Amino acid sequence: MTTSGDTRTPKDTPKDVLTELKAHQAVVSDLVQAQAVLSWDENVYLPPGAAAARGQQLATLSKVIHERATDPQIGDWLEVLEPSNDTKADTDEAALLRETRRGYDQATKLPEDFVETFTRARSAAQSAWVGARATSDFSQFEPHLEKMVELNLRQADYLGFESHPYDALHDLYEPGSSTEKVRAVFAELRDATVPLVRDIAERGRNVSDAPVHQTFPEDGQEAFAVKMAAAFGYDFEHGRLDRTVHPFATSFSKYDVRITTRYEPGFLNPALFGTLHEAGHAMYEQGISSAYDRSALGYAVSLGIHESQSRLWENLVGRSHGFWRWAYPQLQETFSEQLGEVSLDDFYAAINKVEPSLIRVEADEVTYNLHVMVRFELELALLEGALKVSELPEAWNAKYKEYLGVVPPNDAEGCLQDIHWSIGMMGYFPTYTLGNIMSVQLFEAAKAAQPTLETDLEQGRFEGLLGWLRENVHEHGSRYQPAELLKRATGSDLDAGPYVAYLNKKFRALYGVEGDGADK
Ligand code: ZN
């Protein structure tokens, strides 16, 4: 018997107990993946009349999963296994116990009635946010956001923290990271980015993005995006591409990892770079070792590591000059009327245009992180009580003015643009920038290991890079914590330095502005 509720006999050895624990995890993993299938279908194909029934099915599955994940039997198993194991040892078993303990503690530290209250408040907040955003009326969302701040603080108290409640929340998405670490790397990045943006604005040459703002028929966009994702190594035998309003990647096991994208007929970038981004996420999931199937180690280890993979393929490959030397003639063939007369250099400039803007998801590589920093600083201020929710729109606009030099004309394009706070996620935003920083650290390490990597990319050969990522990142699943995974792969701790150097080199050359980014 492998299900919960069994009573162990005194004869059970730690080995038997481990077998039982693994069998229990396999069932939870199946349920989680079945839930992901239902959610994917809800986002991609669900007929409108089925929303309520699907909501019910998902709620039931969530409840069943929560019951399994908090089964006291897991605590008993861990108490047998932990003393007989060196939990710091470099073995699969030690890692499995570490991840099991982490998941179990997280799930059981939150009282049932709190989980229910939070779930109900979130769904009310999300629908209020949709309405508030549609009418750009912050006051509709304000009481819900107050509730979200309060519930996040309670959640942090339940989960426990040493120095800052934000640590407990951020750790849900980036295990082992901390408010202090985020502050430190963000400060370094901000000090380099602000002068770079200023130099580009004041002294940079004119860059036109007109080439990507033309009419591009959707079938051509789709065919080209699929071709590039497949060339990178996204495996369509174990995945597929569909359309949604908000693109995402989702895994139903490493054998079925799906991505979605959206097409804008008048703008090439969203579908093209969106597909490369989601394919990067999906290749990570496709590459997790089959040895970890249906176990606590069979999941991606953090959102930051996940984002490092999507940004690496989207930006370090997909927005590089070398890659387009190979890919551009193919794109020109697909869109000969639109791009036949546009040079490679002009196209490269168009896809890399830097322009301070209001919307995070549409931001270029240079300004993107400033959007994240605004959110991080405001989240901290809200949780610390230094900022009242009613003052958020004003504080948001002031930060945009300070960091990006632009001020939203309304709250829909300002503090109401992201879904995260409405679904109760605070502590999440920094993972986007951590992903960017790690993407460059990993790419540099791959280049150091493979001297031909850059010429390979120029010739459309991606197996070397993918192979390196498989071996150093993907296959490990949750075997190593993010910081350890990064250290093993790159030899370094989290470090904004390589990312700062990358941004300065690429964008100072593109815009013809000298300098090293140091703000003296
Ligand atoms: Zn992403």
Residues whose N, C-alpha, C, O or C-beta is under 5 A from the ligand:
A	BS01	ZN	E307 S310
